[in-house]
Structure formats: structure tokens, C-alpha cells
Amino acid sequence: MPEPVTPIVADHAAALVPVAIDGQTGYVDRQGNVVLGPSWAEAGPFVEGLARARRGDSWGFIDRTGAWAIAPLYDDANNFGHGAASVQQHGRWTLVDRLGVALFPQHFAALRSLSDGMCAAAADDGSWGYIDTHGLWRILPQFEDAYDFSDGLARVEQDGRWCFVDTAGALSSIGCYDDAEDFGHLVAPVRNGAYWGFVSRGGQIKYPPAWTAARAFHDGYAAVANANGWGFVDASGRVRIQPRYDFVQDFSEGLAGFAQAGPNGPRWGYLNAQGAVVVAATWQLVTPMRGGLAVVHTATGQQVLDRQGKIVFPR
């Protein structure tokens, strides 16, 4: 089963989409014009006006003119969020601002993204906690794993179980589970035993455990699976798209990628929120819509589609 592709909250104004062109990455606009590059070995979407990009083995950030806003000095880098990005250099991680200035002198074994003024961080012994924008521990490292805050709670692994903490570091009263996903629309998918359900921030089981897999809400819908395949439920727990697909991606801009088995392997297309197929399943892989455009994969490379499935690049 492929990993879920979670939509990134990318910049939508004058959308520019990264696409592979002649072995490098460039950026295409809504009219299919190549407006930047191809100049980078790898590059991501623009988020908060900057995009992570790789030259050789080193990562930095470019602006919407293609100029380096932050020089490629890093072994790895994550997208910006809330004015900061986590970057790795010489095996250690820190947070930098939009000018590339480190927010603090401390470095950590691993960092996730800034959320609710804090960032999940791994200490040298491998335990996870949360730091603030000064690099100081707000929640001491005590967990086996930790993720970003969402709806005021973050999921953490403790003694092999998944629990939730608030921004003060207190364990939520909703309990711990065999597995869990992030909160969204004030509910989170959780699993005890074989089946997934959804729990509210108050600890109520909103939708009974009935699914063999479930993911967090995006754009008002959560992907769920049973023996028939993958589908979607809405925020009330009602099945909006019956499970019947081999796999689905999360909704982004009102569309979700879906996969169906074919004689030469799975083929991907797009569904809308009513379950109607708006782009037929003819692609080897699709990516979430960003600014009305999406990159799709063929046997020979990448193309860019609009929301109606029209190929805008290459023209």
C-alpha cells in the first residue's frame, strides 16, 4: 500500500507548481509556462513565499523569482510554517527564520515543524519533547515519538501507546491507544485492537470503531478503509464516499486522488467531494491539487493538470 500523500498548505496566488523537466526541477504556472528553471535537483512547493530546493546534495530556499533567499547550506530542510523552518546541518537540526538566521544556538537530534509556538524535538538520547522558539524545553523530552500540535493537542508515543498532550504538557484525559492520528475538525482517528474509530477532544467516541484504517480530516473529510477498500466520511461520521478504492489520498482544494487496480498496476485519478470521478484513473501516480494545479506521473515523466483534467504542461 502506498503511503498517504498529505496536502501541503501551499501558496495559491499566482500558483507555481514544481515539475520535473529534463532531469531537473522547474516551476510551471497555470498557463503551462515554465517560469522558473529547470535549475534544481529537487524542489518543493512555495509555502509562505519560499520553497525548499536542492542543488547537488545541499538544501536551501528560493523565492518566487528563483533566487536563493537562504543559501543551500543544509543536509536537509523542511517547509516553512509560522515563519520558521527546521533544517539539518552536520547531522543536527535547528530552526531558521526567512532570512536563514537561526532562532537559537541549540541544535537537536531531530525537529518537526513549528505549531502553536512549539516544535517537537528529539534529544540526544532519542526521547522527544517540545521546544519553544528560543530553543528551550517547554515539554521535557520523555516520549518515544511526538508530532505537531493540531486543535491544541499533539499525539505522542509513551510506553508503546499513543496519547495526546496539550500545550502545557499535560496528558489529555481522552486516554491512550494502540495507534492514533492527528486531530482535525476537533476529532482524531484512534485504534484499540483491530478497528479504528474517532474520538473528540472531550474524550467521547464520536464514531464507533468500524474501520480497518483511518486518517485525519482534511478539507472536511477523513479517509477510511474496510474490507471493500478506501472511502471517506464527513465531520458527522456519515459515509460520503463508499469504500471501494484501492487507495485514496487526502482531499485538497475539493479533490482527492484515488487508485484503482488495472492490468498494468494501479492507475490514479481524482474524485470530488460528491464521489464523482472528475479526472479518470489513467495516471501512474497523482499529487494533491495546489492552486488549481497538480503534478501527475506517466511512464515517461511528469505532466501538470488543471482541476478539469486538462494537461497544461507540456503544451
Phi and psi restraints in degrees (value plus and minus 20) as a CYANA .aco file:
   2 PRO   PHI     -88.8   -48.8
   2 PRO   PSI     135.8   175.8
   3 GLU   PHI     -91.0   -51.0
   3 GLU   PSI     125.5   165.5
   4 PRO   PHI     -83.6   -43.6
   4 PRO   PSI     123.7   163.7
   5 VAL   PHI    -121.1   -81.1
   5 VAL   PSI      89.5   129.5
   6 THR   PHI    -107.6   -67.6
   6 THR   PSI     108.8   148.8
   7 PRO   PHI     -80.9   -40.9
   7 PRO   PSI     122.5   162.5
   8 ILE   PHI    -117.9   -77.9
   8 ILE   PSI     119.4   159.4
   9 VAL   PHI     -97.7   -57.7
   9 VAL   PSI      68.4   108.4
  10 ALA   PHI    -115.7   -75.7
  10 ALA   PSI     143.5   183.5
  11 ASP   PHI     -88.9   -48.9
  11 ASP   PSI     111.1   151.1
  12 HIS   PHI    -123.9   -83.9
  12 HIS   PSI     -43.1    -3.1
  13 ALA   PHI     -85.7   -45.7
  13 ALA   PSI     111.2   151.2
  14 ALA   PHI      27.2    67.2
  14 ALA   PSI      38.5    78.5
  15 ALA   PHI     -73.0   -33.0
  15 ALA   PSI     113.5   153.5
  16 LEU   PHI    -144.1  -104.1
  16 LEU   PSI     108.1   148.1
  17 VAL   PHI    -134.0   -94.0
  17 VAL   PSI     109.3   149.3
  18 PRO   PHI     -94.4   -54.4
  18 PRO   PSI     114.4   154.4
  19 VAL   PHI    -166.3  -126.3
  19 VAL   PSI     125.8   165.8
  20 ALA   PHI     -94.1   -54.1
  20 ALA   PSI     107.9   147.9
  21 ILE   PHI    -156.7  -116.7
  21 ILE   PSI      93.9   133.9
  22 ASP   PHI      34.2    74.2
  22 ASP   PSI      22.5    62.5
  23 GLY   PHI      62.4   102.4
  23 GLY   PSI     -22.1    17.9
  24 GLN   PHI    -143.2  -103.2
  24 GLN   PSI     155.3   195.3
  25 THR   PHI    -130.5   -90.5
  25 THR   PSI     111.8   151.8
  26 GLY   PHI    -148.8  -108.8
  26 GLY   PSI    -194.7  -154.7
  27 TYR   PHI    -145.9  -105.9
  27 TYR   PSI     116.3   156.3
  28 VAL   PHI    -137.5   -97.5
  28 VAL   PSI     121.8   161.8
  29 ASP   PHI    -115.3   -75.3
  29 ASP   PSI    -195.3  -155.3
  30 ARG   PHI     -87.0   -47.0
  30 ARG   PSI     -40.6    -0.6
  31 GLN   PHI    -110.2   -70.2
  31 GLN   PSI     -19.9    20.1
  32 GLY   PHI      65.4   105.4
  32 GLY   PSI      -8.8    31.2
  33 ASN   PHI    -101.4   -61.4
  33 ASN   PSI     116.0   156.0
  34 VAL   PHI     -99.8   -59.8
  34 VAL   PSI      88.5   128.5
  35 VAL   PHI    -123.4   -83.4
  35 VAL   PSI     -38.9     1.1
  36 LEU   PHI    -156.7  -116.7
  36 LEU   PSI     113.4   153.4
  37 GLY   PHI      53.6    93.6
  37 GLY   PSI    -174.8  -134.8
  38 PRO   PHI     -95.5   -55.5
  38 PRO   PSI     104.8   144.8
  39 SER   PHI    -155.0  -115.0
  39 SER   PSI     -22.2    17.8
  40 TRP   PHI    -147.2  -107.2
  40 TRP   PSI     126.2   166.2
  41 ALA   PHI     -85.7   -45.7
  41 ALA   PSI     -50.8   -10.8
  42 GLU   PHI    -181.1  -141.1
  42 GLU   PSI     127.0   167.0
  43 ALA   PHI    -178.3  -138.3
  43 ALA   PSI     133.4   173.4
  44 GLY   PHI    -134.0   -94.0
  44 GLY   PSI    -194.7  -154.7
  45 PRO   PHI     -92.7   -52.7
  45 PRO   PSI     139.8   179.8
  46 PHE   PHI     -97.7   -57.7
  46 PHE   PSI     107.4   147.4
  47 VAL   PHI    -152.4  -112.4
  47 VAL   PSI     103.5   143.5
  48 GLU   PHI      35.7    75.7
  48 GLU   PSI      15.3    55.3
  49 GLY   PHI      64.7   104.7
  49 GLY   PSI     -23.3    16.7
  50 LEU   PHI    -148.9  -108.9
  50 LEU   PSI     130.0   170.0
  51 ALA   PHI    -146.4  -106.4
  51 ALA   PSI     115.8   155.8
  52 ARG   PHI     -91.2   -51.2
  52 ARG   PSI     118.4   158.4
  53 ALA   PHI    -167.0  -127.0
  53 ALA   PSI     129.5   169.5
  54 ARG   PHI    -137.1   -97.1
  54 ARG   PSI     111.8   151.8
  55 ARG   PHI    -138.2   -98.2
  55 ARG   PSI      96.5   136.5
  56 GLY   PHI      44.4    84.4
  56 GLY   PSI    -143.7  -103.7
  57 ASP   PHI    -122.0   -82.0
  57 ASP   PSI     -14.2    25.8
  58 SER   PHI    -134.7   -94.7
  58 SER   PSI     120.0   160.0
  59 TRP   PHI    -124.8   -84.8
  59 TRP   PSI     123.7   163.7
  60 GLY   PHI    -167.3  -127.3
  60 GLY   PSI    -178.4  -138.4
  61 PHE   PHI    -154.2  -114.2
  61 PHE   PSI     115.0   155.0
  62 ILE   PHI    -127.6   -87.6
  62 ILE   PSI     135.7   175.7
  63 ASP   PHI    -115.1   -75.1
  63 ASP   PSI    -194.8  -154.8
  64 ARG   PHI     -96.5   -56.5
  64 ARG   PSI     -22.4    17.6
  65 THR   PHI    -114.1   -74.1
  65 THR   PSI     -26.1    13.9
  66 GLY   PHI      70.8   110.8
  66 GLY   PSI     -21.2    18.8
  67 ALA   PHI     -98.8   -58.8
  67 ALA   PSI     130.5   170.5
  68 TRP   PHI     -92.8   -52.8
  68 TRP   PSI      92.1   132.1
  69 ALA   PHI    -100.9   -60.9
  69 ALA   PSI     -53.3   -13.3
  70 ILE   PHI    -152.6  -112.6
  70 ILE   PSI      99.0   139.0
  71 ALA   PHI     -78.2   -38.2
  71 ALA   PSI     129.0   169.0
  72 PRO   PHI     -94.5   -54.5
  72 PRO   PSI      72.6   112.6
  73 LEU   PHI    -141.2  -101.2
  73 LEU   PSI     -21.2    18.8
  74 TYR   PHI    -134.5   -94.5
  74 TYR   PSI     131.1   171.1
  75 ASP   PHI     -94.5   -54.5
  75 ASP   PSI     -46.3    -6.3
  76 ASP   PHI    -180.0  -140.0
  76 ASP   PSI     140.4   180.4
  77 ALA   PHI    -178.8  -138.8
  77 ALA   PSI     125.7   165.7
  78 ASN   PHI    -128.9   -88.9
  78 ASN   PSI     143.6   183.6
  79 ASN   PHI     -81.2   -41.2
  79 ASN   PSI     134.2   174.2
  80 PHE   PHI     -89.3   -49.3
  80 PHE   PSI     131.5   171.5
  81 GLY   PHI    -181.6  -141.6
  81 GLY   PSI     109.0   149.0
  82 HIS   PHI      36.5    76.5
  82 HIS   PSI      15.4    55.4
  83 GLY   PHI      63.5   103.5
  83 GLY   PSI     -13.1    26.9
  84 ALA   PHI    -163.9  -123.9
  84 ALA   PSI     136.4   176.4
  85 ALA   PHI    -156.2  -116.2
  85 ALA   PSI     124.4   164.4
  86 SER   PHI    -108.4   -68.4
  86 SER   PSI     114.5   154.5
  87 VAL   PHI    -154.0  -114.0
  87 VAL   PSI     131.3   171.3
  88 GLN   PHI    -135.6   -95.6
  88 GLN   PSI     114.1   154.1
  89 GLN   PHI    -163.6  -123.6
  89 GLN   PSI     107.1   147.1
  90 HIS   PHI      35.0    75.0
  90 HIS   PSI      18.4    58.4
  91 GLY   PHI      60.0   100.0
  91 GLY   PSI     -16.0    24.0
  92 ARG   PHI    -143.5  -103.5
  92 ARG   PSI     131.3   171.3
  93 TRP   PHI    -134.7   -94.7
  93 TRP   PSI     125.5   165.5
  94 THR   PHI    -166.5  -126.5
  94 THR   PSI     158.1   198.1
  95 LEU   PHI    -128.6   -88.6
  95 LEU   PSI     117.7   157.7
  96 VAL   PHI    -142.3  -102.3
  96 VAL   PSI     135.6   175.6
  97 ASP   PHI    -110.9   -70.9
  97 ASP   PSI    -192.2  -152.2
  98 ARG   PHI     -89.2   -49.2
  98 ARG   PSI     -33.8     6.2
  99 LEU   PHI    -115.4   -75.4
  99 LEU   PSI     -21.6    18.4
 100 GLY   PHI      66.0   106.0
 100 GLY   PSI     -10.2    29.8
 101 VAL   PHI    -105.7   -65.7
 101 VAL   PSI     110.2   150.2
 102 ALA   PHI     -84.6   -44.6
 102 ALA   PSI     116.3   156.3
 103 LEU   PHI     -92.8   -52.8
 103 LEU   PSI     -39.7     0.3
 104 PHE   PHI    -180.4  -140.4
 104 PHE   PSI     141.5   181.5
 105 PRO   PHI    -100.1   -60.1
 105 PRO   PSI     -37.3     2.7
 106 GLN   PHI     -90.3   -50.3
 106 GLN   PSI     132.5   172.5
 107 HIS   PHI    -149.7  -109.7
 107 HIS   PSI     133.4   173.4
 108 PHE   PHI    -151.3  -111.3
 108 PHE   PSI     142.9   182.9
 109 ALA   PHI     -88.4   -48.4
 109 ALA   PSI     -49.2    -9.2
 110 ALA   PHI    -182.4  -142.4
 110 ALA   PSI     131.5   171.5
 111 LEU   PHI    -158.5  -118.5
 111 LEU   PSI     128.4   168.4
 112 ARG   PHI    -121.6   -81.6
 112 ARG   PSI    -156.5  -116.5
 113 SER   PHI    -133.5   -93.5
 113 SER   PSI     137.1   177.1
 114 LEU   PHI     -91.7   -51.7
 114 LEU   PSI     111.0   151.0
 115 SER   PHI    -173.8  -133.8
 115 SER   PSI     114.9   154.9
 116 ASP   PHI      32.1    72.1
 116 ASP   PSI      15.8    55.8
 117 GLY   PHI      55.8    95.8
 117 GLY   PSI     -12.7    27.3
 118 MET   PHI    -154.4  -114.4
 118 MET   PSI     143.4   183.4
 119 CYS   PHI    -156.9  -116.9
 119 CYS   PSI     108.4   148.4
 120 ALA   PHI     -83.0   -43.0
 120 ALA   PSI     112.0   152.0
 121 ALA   PHI    -158.9  -118.9
 121 ALA   PSI     125.2   165.2
 122 ALA   PHI    -124.3   -84.3
 122 ALA   PSI     111.2   151.2
 123 ALA   PHI     -99.3   -59.3
 123 ALA   PSI     154.0   194.0
 124 ASP   PHI     -84.6   -44.6
 124 ASP   PSI     -44.4    -4.4
 125 ASP   PHI    -105.3   -65.3
 125 ASP   PSI     -16.1    23.9
 126 GLY   PHI      70.9   110.9
 126 GLY   PSI     -26.7    13.3
 127 SER   PHI    -100.5   -60.5
 127 SER   PSI     131.4   171.4
 128 TRP   PHI    -132.0   -92.0
 128 TRP   PSI     123.9   163.9
 129 GLY   PHI    -167.6  -127.6
 129 GLY   PSI    -174.4  -134.4
 130 TYR   PHI    -154.8  -114.8
 130 TYR   PSI     113.7   153.7
 131 ILE   PHI    -129.0   -89.0
 131 ILE   PSI     140.9   180.9
 132 ASP   PHI    -117.1   -77.1
 132 ASP   PSI    -192.8  -152.8
 133 THR   PHI     -95.5   -55.5
 133 THR   PSI     -20.3    19.7
 134 HIS   PHI    -120.4   -80.4
 134 HIS   PSI     -18.3    21.7
 135 GLY   PHI      60.2   100.2
 135 GLY   PSI      -6.7    33.3
 136 LEU   PHI    -117.3   -77.3
 136 LEU   PSI     124.7   164.7
 137 TRP   PHI     -89.5   -49.5
 137 TRP   PSI      98.1   138.1
 138 ARG   PHI    -111.1   -71.1
 138 ARG   PSI     -56.7   -16.7
 139 ILE   PHI    -145.6  -105.6
 139 ILE   PSI      95.1   135.1
 140 LEU   PHI     -80.2   -40.2
 140 LEU   PSI     127.7   167.7
 141 PRO   PHI     -85.5   -45.5
 141 PRO   PSI      98.1   138.1
 142 GLN   PHI    -172.7  -132.7
 142 GLN   PSI     -20.7    19.3
 143 PHE   PHI    -130.0   -90.0
 143 PHE   PSI     136.4   176.4
 144 GLU   PHI     -96.5   -56.5
 144 GLU   PSI     -43.2    -3.2
 145 ASP   PHI    -181.7  -141.7
 145 ASP   PSI     140.4   180.4
 146 ALA   PHI    -177.9  -137.9
 146 ALA   PSI     128.5   168.5
 147 TYR   PHI    -149.0  -109.0
 147 TYR   PSI     158.5   198.5
 148 ASP   PHI     -88.8   -48.8
 148 ASP   PSI     137.1   177.1
 149 PHE   PHI     -95.9   -55.9
 149 PHE   PSI     123.8   163.8
 150 SER   PHI    -170.9  -130.9
 150 SER   PSI     109.8   149.8
 151 ASP   PHI      36.6    76.6
 151 ASP   PSI      10.3    50.3
 152 GLY   PHI      61.8   101.8
 152 GLY   PSI     -18.0    22.0
 153 LEU   PHI    -150.3  -110.3
 153 LEU   PSI     129.5   169.5
 154 ALA   PHI    -146.8  -106.8
 154 ALA   PSI     121.7   161.7
 155 ARG   PHI    -106.7   -66.7
 155 ARG   PSI     118.8   158.8
 156 VAL   PHI    -157.2  -117.2
 156 VAL   PSI     130.7   170.7
 157 GLU   PHI    -121.5   -81.5
 157 GLU   PSI     107.5   147.5
 158 GLN   PHI    -159.5  -119.5
 158 GLN   PSI     100.7   140.7
 159 ASP   PHI      35.2    75.2
 159 ASP   PSI      19.3    59.3
 160 GLY   PHI      57.7    97.7
 160 GLY   PSI     -15.5    24.5
 161 ARG   PHI    -138.4   -98.4
 161 ARG   PSI     134.5   174.5
 162 TRP   PHI    -123.8   -83.8
 162 TRP   PSI     103.2   143.2
 163 CYS   PHI    -143.9  -103.9
 163 CYS   PSI    -198.2  -158.2
 164 PHE   PHI    -149.1  -109.1
 164 PHE   PSI     120.4   160.4
 165 VAL   PHI    -139.6   -99.6
 165 VAL   PSI     131.7   171.7
 166 ASP   PHI    -112.1   -72.1
 166 ASP   PSI    -199.4  -159.4
 167 THR   PHI     -90.2   -50.2
 167 THR   PSI     -31.9     8.1
 168 ALA   PHI    -109.4   -69.4
 168 ALA   PSI     -25.2    14.8
 169 GLY   PHI      72.3   112.3
 169 GLY   PSI     -17.3    22.7
 170 ALA   PHI    -100.9   -60.9
 170 ALA   PSI     117.1   157.1
 171 LEU   PHI     -86.9   -46.9
 171 LEU   PSI     113.8   153.8
 172 SER   PHI     -89.4   -49.4
 172 SER   PSI     130.1   170.1
 173 SER   PHI     -96.4   -56.4
 173 SER   PSI     -21.6    18.4
 174 ILE   PHI     -93.8   -53.8
 174 ILE   PSI     -27.9    12.1
 175 GLY   PHI      74.8   114.8
 175 GLY   PSI    -197.6  -157.6
 176 CYS   PHI    -140.0  -100.0
 176 CYS   PSI     136.8   176.8
 177 TYR   PHI    -160.3  -120.3
 177 TYR   PSI     144.0   184.0
 178 ASP   PHI     -82.8   -42.8
 178 ASP   PSI     -53.1   -13.1
 179 ASP   PHI    -176.8  -136.8
 179 ASP   PSI     139.1   179.1
 180 ALA   PHI    -179.8  -139.8
 180 ALA   PSI     137.7   177.7
 181 GLU   PHI    -139.9   -99.9
 181 GLU   PSI     156.7   196.7
 182 ASP   PHI     -90.2   -50.2
 182 ASP   PSI     137.7   177.7
 183 PHE   PHI     -92.1   -52.1
 183 PHE   PSI     130.9   170.9
 184 GLY   PHI    -186.8  -146.8
 184 GLY   PSI     116.7   156.7
 185 HIS   PHI      36.0    76.0
 185 HIS   PSI      11.6    51.6
 186 LEU   PHI      47.6    87.6
 186 LEU   PSI      -3.5    36.5
 187 VAL   PHI    -154.9  -114.9
 187 VAL   PSI     137.0   177.0
 188 ALA   PHI    -153.7  -113.7
 188 ALA   PSI     120.9   160.9
 189 PRO   PHI     -91.0   -51.0
 189 PRO   PSI     114.9   154.9
 190 VAL   PHI    -159.9  -119.9
 190 VAL   PSI     133.6   173.6
 191 ARG   PHI    -155.5  -115.5
 191 ARG   PSI     110.6   150.6
 192 ASN   PHI    -144.7  -104.7
 192 ASN   PSI     100.6   140.6
 193 GLY   PHI      60.2   100.2
 193 GLY   PSI    -159.1  -119.1
 194 ALA   PHI    -107.3   -67.3
 194 ALA   PSI     -39.7     0.3
 195 TYR   PHI    -141.8  -101.8
 195 TYR   PSI     129.4   169.4
 196 TRP   PHI    -120.3   -80.3
 196 TRP   PSI     121.5   161.5
 197 GLY   PHI    -152.0  -112.0
 197 GLY   PSI    -184.8  -144.8
 198 PHE   PHI    -150.4  -110.4
 198 PHE   PSI     115.5   155.5
 199 VAL   PHI    -136.3   -96.3
 199 VAL   PSI     124.6   164.6
 200 SER   PHI    -106.7   -66.7
 200 SER   PSI     149.6   189.6
 201 ARG   PHI     -83.9   -43.9
 201 ARG   PSI     -43.0    -3.0
 202 GLY   PHI    -105.5   -65.5
 202 GLY   PSI     -23.1    16.9
 203 GLY   PHI      76.5   116.5
 203 GLY   PSI     -19.2    20.8
 204 GLN   PHI    -101.4   -61.4
 204 GLN   PSI     118.8   158.8
 205 ILE   PHI     -96.0   -56.0
 205 ILE   PSI      85.5   125.5
 206 LYS   PHI     -93.7   -53.7
 206 LYS   PSI     -63.9   -23.9
 207 TYR   PHI    -148.5  -108.5
 207 TYR   PSI     104.7   144.7
 208 PRO   PHI     -78.9   -38.9
 208 PRO   PSI     130.5   170.5
 209 PRO   PHI     -81.0   -41.0
 209 PRO   PSI      92.0   132.0
 210 ALA   PHI    -162.5  -122.5
 210 ALA   PSI     -18.5    21.5
 211 TRP   PHI    -139.7   -99.7
 211 TRP   PSI     123.4   163.4
 212 THR   PHI     -99.3   -59.3
 212 THR   PSI     -36.2     3.8
 213 ALA   PHI    -177.1  -137.1
 213 ALA   PSI     133.5   173.5
 214 ALA   PHI    -177.8  -137.8
 214 ALA   PSI     131.8   171.8
 215 ARG   PHI    -148.6  -108.6
 215 ARG   PSI     148.5   188.5
 216 ALA   PHI     -87.5   -47.5
 216 ALA   PSI     140.5   180.5
 217 PHE   PHI     -91.6   -51.6
 217 PHE   PSI     119.6   159.6
 218 HIS   PHI    -161.5  -121.5
 218 HIS   PSI     110.9   150.9
 219 ASP   PHI      35.8    75.8
 219 ASP   PSI      10.7    50.7
 220 GLY   PHI      69.0   109.0
 220 GLY   PSI     -17.8    22.2
 221 TYR   PHI    -156.1  -116.1
 221 TYR   PSI     127.9   167.9
 222 ALA   PHI    -139.8   -99.8
 222 ALA   PSI     114.4   154.4
 223 ALA   PHI     -96.4   -56.4
 223 ALA   PSI     115.0   155.0
 224 VAL   PHI    -157.2  -117.2
 224 VAL   PSI     138.0   178.0
 225 ALA   PHI    -157.7  -117.7
 225 ALA   PSI     128.0   168.0
 226 ASN   PHI    -158.6  -118.6
 226 ASN   PSI    -183.5  -143.5
 227 ALA   PHI     -83.5   -43.5
 227 ALA   PSI     -38.5     1.5
 228 ASN   PHI    -107.8   -67.8
 228 ASN   PSI     -34.7     5.3
 229 GLY   PHI     111.3   151.3
 229 GLY   PSI    -177.6  -137.6
 230 TRP   PHI    -123.5   -83.5
 230 TRP   PSI     123.5   163.5
 231 GLY   PHI    -169.6  -129.6
 231 GLY   PSI    -175.1  -135.1
 232 PHE   PHI    -161.5  -121.5
 232 PHE   PSI     125.9   165.9
 233 VAL   PHI    -134.4   -94.4
 233 VAL   PSI     136.0   176.0
 234 ASP   PHI    -115.8   -75.8
 234 ASP   PSI    -195.2  -155.2
 235 ALA   PHI     -87.9   -47.9
 235 ALA   PSI     -35.9     4.1
 236 SER   PHI    -107.9   -67.9
 236 SER   PSI     -24.9    15.1
 237 GLY   PHI      70.6   110.6
 237 GLY   PSI     -21.3    18.7
 238 ARG   PHI     -97.1   -57.1
 238 ARG   PSI     117.9   157.9
 239 VAL   PHI     -90.6   -50.6
 239 VAL   PSI      97.4   137.4
 240 ARG   PHI    -118.2   -78.2
 240 ARG   PSI     -52.6   -12.6
 241 ILE   PHI    -149.9  -109.9
 241 ILE   PSI      94.6   134.6
 242 GLN   PHI     -79.5   -39.5
 242 GLN   PSI     118.0   158.0
 243 PRO   PHI     -84.6   -44.6
 243 PRO   PSI      96.0   136.0
 244 ARG   PHI    -177.7  -137.7
 244 ARG   PSI     -17.1    22.9
 245 TYR   PHI    -122.5   -82.5
 245 TYR   PSI     131.2   171.2
 246 ASP   PHI     -84.0   -44.0
 246 ASP   PSI     -54.4   -14.4
 247 PHE   PHI    -184.2  -144.2
 247 PHE   PSI     136.7   176.7
 248 VAL   PHI    -157.9  -117.9
 248 VAL   PSI     131.7   171.7
 249 GLN   PHI    -115.6   -75.6
 249 GLN   PSI     149.5   189.5
 250 ASP   PHI     -94.0   -54.0
 250 ASP   PSI     134.1   174.1
 251 PHE   PHI     -86.9   -46.9
 251 PHE   PSI     122.0   162.0
 252 SER   PHI    -168.4  -128.4
 252 SER   PSI     102.7   142.7
 253 GLU   PHI      35.9    75.9
 253 GLU   PSI      16.7    56.7
 254 GLY   PHI      63.7   103.7
 254 GLY   PSI     -18.9    21.1
 255 LEU   PHI    -149.1  -109.1
 255 LEU   PSI     129.7   169.7
 256 ALA   PHI    -152.5  -112.5
 256 ALA   PSI     117.1   157.1
 257 GLY   PHI     -91.6   -51.6
 257 GLY   PSI     124.0   164.0
 258 PHE   PHI    -158.4  -118.4
 258 PHE   PSI     133.3   173.3
 259 ALA   PHI    -141.1  -101.1
 259 ALA   PSI     120.1   160.1
 260 GLN   PHI    -149.4  -109.4
 260 GLN   PSI     123.9   163.9
 261 ALA   PHI     -86.7   -46.7
 261 ALA   PSI     123.6   163.6
 262 GLY   PHI    -158.4  -118.4
 262 GLY   PSI     151.8   191.8
 263 PRO   PHI     -83.2   -43.2
 263 PRO   PSI     -44.4    -4.4
 264 ASN   PHI    -133.7   -93.7
 264 ASN   PSI       9.6    49.6
 265 GLY   PHI      83.9   123.9
 265 GLY   PSI     154.1   194.1
 266 PRO   PHI     -85.3   -45.3
 266 PRO   PSI     126.9   166.9
 267 ARG   PHI    -143.8  -103.8
 267 ARG   PSI     123.0   163.0
 268 TRP   PHI    -132.6   -92.6
 268 TRP   PSI     127.1   167.1
 269 GLY   PHI    -166.8  -126.8
 269 GLY   PSI    -180.4  -140.4
 270 TYR   PHI    -150.9  -110.9
 270 TYR   PSI     121.2   161.2
 271 LEU   PHI    -129.9   -89.9
 271 LEU   PSI     133.2   173.2
 272 ASN   PHI    -118.4   -78.4
 272 ASN   PSI    -199.1  -159.1
 273 ALA   PHI     -89.9   -49.9
 273 ALA   PSI     -34.0     6.0
 274 GLN   PHI    -110.1   -70.1
 274 GLN   PSI     -20.3    19.7
 275 GLY   PHI      68.0   108.0
 275 GLY   PSI     -17.2    22.8
 276 ALA   PHI     -99.6   -59.6
 276 ALA   PSI     119.4   159.4
 277 VAL   PHI     -97.9   -57.9
 277 VAL   PSI      96.6   136.6
 278 VAL   PHI    -122.5   -82.5
 278 VAL   PSI     -40.9    -0.9
 279 VAL   PHI    -153.6  -113.6
 279 VAL   PSI      99.6   139.6
 280 ALA   PHI     -82.0   -42.0
 280 ALA   PSI     132.5   172.5
 281 ALA   PHI     -99.8   -59.8
 281 ALA   PSI      66.3   106.3
 282 THR   PHI    -146.4  -106.4
 282 THR   PSI     -20.2    19.8
 283 TRP   PHI    -125.8   -85.8
 283 TRP   PSI     132.1   172.1
 284 GLN   PHI     -91.2   -51.2
 284 GLN   PSI     -49.1    -9.1
 285 LEU   PHI    -184.7  -144.7
 285 LEU   PSI     129.2   169.2
 286 VAL   PHI    -147.2  -107.2
 286 VAL   PSI     144.7   184.7
 287 THR   PHI    -144.6  -104.6
 287 THR   PSI     141.6   181.6
 288 PRO   PHI     -81.9   -41.9
 288 PRO   PSI     128.5   168.5
 289 MET   PHI     -84.7   -44.7
 289 MET   PSI     117.5   157.5
 290 ARG   PHI    -158.8  -118.8
 290 ARG   PSI      94.4   134.4
 291 GLY   PHI      42.8    82.8
 291 GLY   PSI      11.3    51.3
 292 GLY   PHI      61.5   101.5
 292 GLY   PSI     -12.6    27.4
 293 LEU   PHI    -149.2  -109.2
 293 LEU   PSI     134.7   174.7
 294 ALA   PHI    -167.0  -127.0
 294 ALA   PSI     125.7   165.7
 295 VAL   PHI    -111.7   -71.7
 295 VAL   PSI     111.6   151.6
 296 VAL   PHI    -142.5  -102.5
 296 VAL   PSI     132.5   172.5
 297 HIS   PHI    -127.2   -87.2
 297 HIS   PSI     116.9   156.9
 298 THR   PHI    -138.6   -98.6
 298 THR   PSI    -199.2  -159.2
 299 ALA   PHI     -86.7   -46.7
 299 ALA   PSI     -40.4    -0.4
 300 THR   PHI    -133.4   -93.4
 300 THR   PSI     -23.3    16.7
 301 GLY   PHI     138.6   178.6
 301 GLY   PSI    -168.9  -128.9
 302 GLN   PHI    -140.2  -100.2
 302 GLN   PSI     129.0   169.0
 303 GLN   PHI    -152.6  -112.6
 303 GLN   PSI     146.0   186.0
 304 VAL   PHI    -139.1   -99.1
 304 VAL   PSI     109.1   149.1
 305 LEU   PHI    -132.8   -92.8
 305 LEU   PSI     134.8   174.8
 306 ASP   PHI    -114.4   -74.4
 306 ASP   PSI    -195.7  -155.7
 307 ARG   PHI     -85.6   -45.6
 307 ARG   PSI     -42.9    -2.9
 308 GLN   PHI    -109.9   -69.9
 308 GLN   PSI     -19.7    20.3
 309 GLY   PHI      68.8   108.8
 309 GLY   PSI     -14.8    25.2
 310 LYS   PHI     -93.2   -53.2
 310 LYS   PSI     113.8   153.8
 311 ILE   PHI     -98.1   -58.1
 311 ILE   PSI      96.5   136.5
 312 VAL   PHI    -119.1   -79.1
 312 VAL   PSI     -39.3     0.7
 313 PHE   PHI    -168.8  -128.8
 313 PHE   PSI     114.9   154.9
 314 PRO   PHI     -94.0   -54.0
 314 PRO   PSI     131.1   171.1
